[in-house]
Each structure stands twice: as C-alpha cells, then as structure tokens.
Amino acid sequence: MNPEPATYLIHIEGLVQGVGFRPFIYRLAMKHGVRGTVENSNDGVWIHAYTDNGDIESFLKAIEEEAPPASRIWRIGGKKTREKVYNGFHIVESHDRSTAITQVSPDIAVCEDCLADMKEQPNRLDYPFVNCTNCGPRFSIIKDLPYDRDKTTMHVFTMCPSCRREYEDVNDRRFHAQPVACANCGPHYTLWKGGKKTEDLGIILKSVSKILLQGGLVAVKGLGGYFLACDATCEGALRRLREAKLREGKPFAVMFRDLNAVREFVEIDAEEEKELISWKRPIVLLRENRKQQLAPGVSVGFPTVGAMLPYMPFHYLLFETLPLPALVLTSGNLSDEPILTDDKEALQKLGPVTDAVLSYNREIYNRVDDSVMFVVNHIPRMIRRSRGFVPAPVPLAYSVEGILATGAELVNCFCMGKDHQAIMSQHIGDLKNYETWKFYSETIDRFKRLFRVEPVLVACDLHPDYLSTQYAMETKLPVVQVQHHHAHIAAVMAEHALEGEVLGVSFDGTGLGDDGNIWGGEFMVCDYSAYKRITHLSYVPMPGGDKAALQPWRMALAYLFLLYGVKIKDMKLRVVEKAKKENKLLPVMQMISQKINTPLTSSMGRLFDAVAALTGICMESGFHAEAPMRLEAAASEGEKGKYPWTYGETIDVLPMMRAIVKDVTKGIAPGIISAKFHHTIADIIVKITLKMRKETGIDRVILSGGTFQNRILLEESEKLLQDQGFCVYHPVEFPVNDGGIALGQLAVAAAGRERV
C-alpha cells in the first residue's frame, strides 16, 4: 500500500520561545522534508506540517531529542487536519490565540559562538551586546507575549541591513533572534566619571580597569539591574564598598575571570562546576581553599565564597583588559532597597559613593538579581531564585488558574497560577522597605498582564501584620490564609508532585501558629488540605519580640533564665557580662518573669541564635540569619558528639542547653560545641520522624524552612533519614526559605477550591 500525503497541526507547549525554537523547527523541517509553517503564539508554538508520505513520527521524535539546550518541552500535541499542500516551509507572523500563555525564557548567558563573533565579525568586534537565538537577554527585556521584538525593550533599536539579513536568513544563528544588534544599530555603553561622559568603548574599558586596579568602586549596569564592582583582592576597596552599602558583615558575591581562577581560590566538585558553567550562570556557594585568599572583607569570616562566572559579553571584555582574577560584583542598591534599574536613579544614588557609573541605553523592564545556589549531597539546591531561572514555572497536576499567592514578609517571592502552572516571581526582598514594596506591587501587575492572569482567589500567610497579607486583603477578592509551616511543606509537595499525607519537618525563624504563638520548630503530618501538628520545640519566651531576631543574646538569656532563674546574674558567661555592661540583664529578666513583650516561640531559628550567643560566636546580628550562619561556619568537622534532650508532649532542649553552658564554662572550643549542637538537632529530626512513622505508617519526609539552608544540618539529616528507609524530599527548583512559601500557599488554596 502506497503511503498517502497528510497535513498535521502540532502544538508544542513549554519553554519554546526566546530559545531559538522556530529556527530549529525550520531547519528540522528542511531535514525531514516537511513543508508548512511554524509560528509563535501566546500559548506555545504551532506547526502546520505537510508530509508526502504521511510519516510525522520521525519529525516529532527529532523535535524532542534535538531541541535547543535552553528549551524545555512539556507537551507535544498533534492531529491530522484538513489536507493542504504547502510550498516550502515558512516562519509566519505570531498571533494571540486565547488567554493561554507559553513559557517566557529566562535570561541566558552569552554563548561561545557569540564570544567568537566578537573577535571575528567586523560589525561585532568587541561589541558588548552580541547575542543570538541561543543566548542573551530575555525575561529582563520582555513586556508582553508573544515574544517578538516589538514587545521587548529592543523595539527602539531599528535593525541595520546587516542585522536584518541575519534575522531573516534561516541558515544564520540569529534567524529570528529578537534582541539581535550590532555596533551599527544596537545599544551602547556610557561611562559617567567626574561629571563627564564617554561612549568610546576602548576608553571605557581602560578607565574602568584603572579605577578597579587602584582600589576604586564602579557602578555597572548588568543584565537585570545595577551592580557595584571592586577588586576582590583589595581590602581597602572592600571597606569602602561596605561603607557605601551600609553592609557591615554580610558576604559579597565574587565574579571570577574563568574556571581556572575559581579553582585557585575555592574548592569545587563536579556538580558545583556543572551549575557554575551552565547557561543560567548562578552564584554557587563554594568552600574556600588554601591556595590563594581573597581579601578578608569578601567573606568576613565565613569559609565559603559565593562564586560566579561572566555571563554578559561586557564581563569578558573587561577581564581581557583587567589583570585581576576576580571582582566583587554585588547588587547595586543601598541598604535593603531593591537592585536599581533606572539610569537616572543610579546616577543619583550610586554616583556619589562610586568613582564612576557605567550604564547602557537599553531599558531593563523586569529587574532580576543574580540567583544563588549550593550543592548538598550532590544535589543543587536553590537559595535565591532569579536571573536564569525566572519565570520558568513549576508544572502541577491540577489547575491553579486565577490564584495569586502573595508570599511572606522576608525574602519575598509571590506566585501566580496559570492553568496547570505555578509561575514564581523573581526574588523581591524584604517588604518592610518602601522601595521593595513598590517593586512587589509593580511586579504583580506586570505578571498579571504578561501571563494573562486575572486573579479570582488570593492566598496569603496567617500573620495579619505581613504586608503581603495586607495586600491580599486589599484586593477585595476571596482570601485563603495558609499557616506558614503548612505552606513550607505544601510547596515541596507541589514541586515533587506528591499526593496524600507526608511527614513534615519545618524549621525556620518565625511563622504565626494557629494558637497565636510564634512557630518554627515543627513536626507535622500534612496533605494539601490540612495539617496536624504532632510536636514541636517547647515554647520559650522571646524577650523584646522581634528584637530577639536581631539580638541573639536575648534568646540566650531567655534559655538561661528558664534553666537558672535569677541566679544567672551571678554566672560568668560572656553573654551575661554583655547584658550587665549594657544595663539590660535585669530589664530582660523582668520582661520574662512578668511576661511583658515576650511572645512564646517554638522557633528553631531562635534556638540557633541562643547557642550562637552562648558560645560567643554571635551576640548581635548585622543581617538576617547571621547568628545561625556563623554558628554553622564555626562547627568543627571532626567532632561527632551529641547533647542530651528529652521528649514528652513537646521536645525539651533544656538538657542540651544546660550541657552547653557547662561546656562553655569549662572552656570547650565553640567549634566543638557547634558541631555537637548540629548533630543533636539531626538526632532530634531522625528520632521524632521514626516515632511518627511508627504511629502513622508514612515514610515520606519533607525537610523545609530556612533552617535547612544550613549545609551541615541538611546533609546529615537527609543521609540519616535515608539510612532509616525514609523517602526524603527537599526543595530543588525553589528556595527552602520564605522565598518558596508562595508556592505552598498556591497549592493549599487550589486544594481548598477543589473541595468546594
């Protein structure tokens, strides 16, 4: 029987726009003898494919197997349609078909081919905005779908004849590359220095290099916002940078010139290297080595470095001119404000504290910080999800259409539901800052427009004072309030597509409980619809309320008072001496005894604070979670001991705290105490979950909450639980901290809606 010709309509959903997908389809069609058309639409890519022999299977298989590296195909649907004979294969004009949307590509690091073009193509020699279908700006410049040039901030740049030829040549790597540009028609840099400006790139590179070599600071416009740059080996430059940013103790990220430079300063394994060199180019937390040292002001006592590699063409050009192995490249903001994107604002705010401001004349429409990751037990984990990852959605097995989840108060991200996709925002930050609040509100509006979402239901935290909760209430839409730690667990369930009940271990600094107390050391049985709190750390007073999170000595005194009462005033402990010297010991004791401004907490974060202060490792926190971070950094690797603890209705760690006080009094090294403390918390996790499994028969355990950013605790707990036969789940695609909590809010709200 002779094969018959046929025409098929093929719909491809996923990350298939802005990643060179249409030219890929064009070339594949030519290879397979397929005629027809391909077009972008707001809901994906559509192909009309005509074959003489009716064989479409090999074409579809090749689409899946040979797709561009940055693409991600979710579904391919195909059906026979009314036969139509096509003459050749063509890319046709994009169309909106419905309110459905396709995925928007994250920004992609410059590719090796484009770096080669900077040295070979006359119109792109050292051109710092070179890009192609496989790389370049995407999310940071897009305003609307479908992804076409007129819907990006490149619309103001008219392609020159040479770029137009490349754009229209199906055999060219820039075929339908929307940000395509060259030195004749594209964006350009401007350096502002000493009240004067220059647009000559050669002069710019020499001038910036000279400033950096002399220990100066330069504000540089990056892909998703401004950054502050200085020599990572110059302590004087680091001191000046900290003064400019009002950032005393928080580590800075470092951009190394190449992988060889990375290896000179830090330890790196295969998984870490894979993330570091990926097209996403995140910051990866790596351990320092002893070969060479960066300036002490980079990591300020932490044994890790947030390392990244160049990802913009300009980064490569700068390192060609600059004889330095590494630069500090930190967010261009002052204090807790969001990263700056506006050129005039950058000149006004960053100009006075730097030696020069380097900008360019392409608008950043969507601001995005660098993403941050770390690898534990050979698995990459997210700490901050932004450039390179956003706005790639989390696929879900159920509809979340029209749900807006507003997230938490700190390290905020929000989440929008579209069909069966959870679309997480980029890192927003601390909503208590007015500029961040504006950024938050503006970005919600932009996501609604870009992704065609008209919210009909809003999910938020239980805490009435969170600005994200207030935002939810002000929408006047139906609101679902989700308990903080339930949301942490539900988020991991959503990512890993888990149904039914799980055991949840949710440890963090703060989250309002349904009993009105501050939770944070929780063991739960959860599904999407409900949770049962099985046990938790015994309640402890938080003297001064929120102040206790910034002043760990307060939590140390709270535990000491529970153990020894008024006798603590005679104890020879550094934390007690500090409180006495500052005339705060008696007031704190009175607050606790009289229950004045001392909310009760079961927080694991506050327990870490207390131990950090007792050991003298950190009495005052200069930034969020500094005390737990320094406690982790101090832990001695060889120590295997544990402290005692007991379990009744709740988990009593007072025996541990009494033992720690004895060790401190005996002069035991803080590193040994820290290590024993970490092992004790891991021991609590394993023994409580074993008891829960015996009672429930559930062997799936979720570890979530900001405390599990602790590498020691996560690594040890995960291994011990797996050794006991548990299936252990932890966030991978989103942060374990409050940056991922909106996904859990979304999932819980969707489950509630399904029941109605």
Secondary structure, DSSP 8 states (H G I E B T S, - for coil): -----EEEEEEEEEE-SSSSHHHHHHHHHHHHT-EEEEEEETTEEEEEEEESS---HHHHHHHHHH--TT-EEEEEEEEE-S----SSEEE---B--SS--------B---HHHHHHHHH-GGGTT-TT--BTTBB--TTTB-SSS--GGGBTTTTS---HHHHHHHH-TTSTTTT-TT---TTTS--EEEEETTEEE--HHHHHHHHHHHHHTT--EEEE-SSSEEEEEETT-HHHHHHHHHHHT-SS---EEEESSHHHHHHHEE--HHHHHHHHSTT--EEEEEE-SS----HHHHTT-SEEEEE---SHHHHHHHHH---SEEEEEES-STTS-----HHHHHHHHGGGSSEEEEESS---S-----EEEEETTEEEEEE--TTTTT--EE-SS--TTEEE---SSSB--EEEETTEEEE----B-TTSHHHHHHHHHHHHHHHHHTT---SEEEEES-TT-HHHHHHHHTTS-EEEE-HHHHHHHHHHHHTT--S-EEEEEEEEEEE-TTSSEEEEEEEEE-SS-EEEEEEB--EE-TTTTHHHH-HHHHHHHHHHHHHGGGGGG---HHHHHHHHTT-HHHHHHHHHHTSS--EE--HHHHHHHHHHHTTS-SS-SSTTHHHHHHHHH--TT-------EESSSEE-HHHHHHHHHHHHTT--HHHHHHHHHHHHHHHHHHHHHHHHHHH---EEEEESGGGG-HHHHHHHHHHHHHTT-EEE--SSS-SSGGGHHHHHHHHHHHHHHH-
